[in-house]
Amino acid sequence: MAYKDPKFSLYRSKDGAILGGVCSGLSESLKIDVTIIRILFLIPLLVFGTGALAYIVCWIVFPEKETY
């Protein structure tokens, strides 16, 4: 069984999500404003065209936030 640090984990969050919840989940995990995270995905998209690929990979890899 893998060890999970309860203080930090990456996940997707549906709270405040626009598309897949990657940016909102990252902002909750890193305790950064979601707008900054969205800008950090947007800059590589506009400059290099890789922001969308990074977002899609994160969408596939990050699990959805467990809500009880």
Residue pairs with C-beta under 8 A, 6 or more apart in sequence:
8 29
9 29
10 25
10 26
10 29
10 62
11 25
11 28
11 29
11 62
11 63
11 64
11 65
11 66
12 20
12 21
12 22
12 24
12 25
12 58
12 59
12 62
12 63
12 64
12 65
13 21
13 24
13 25
13 28
13 64
13 65
14 21
14 24
14 64
14 65
15 24
15 28
15 65
16 24
16 34
17 23
17 24
18 24
19 55
20 55
20 59
21 64
21 65
22 41
22 55
22 58
22 59
22 62
23 34
23 37
23 38
23 41
24 34
24 37
25 62
25 65
26 32
26 37
26 58
27 33
27 34
27 36
27 37
28 65
30 37
41 51
41 54
41 55
42 51
43 51
44 50
44 51
44 54
45 51
45 52
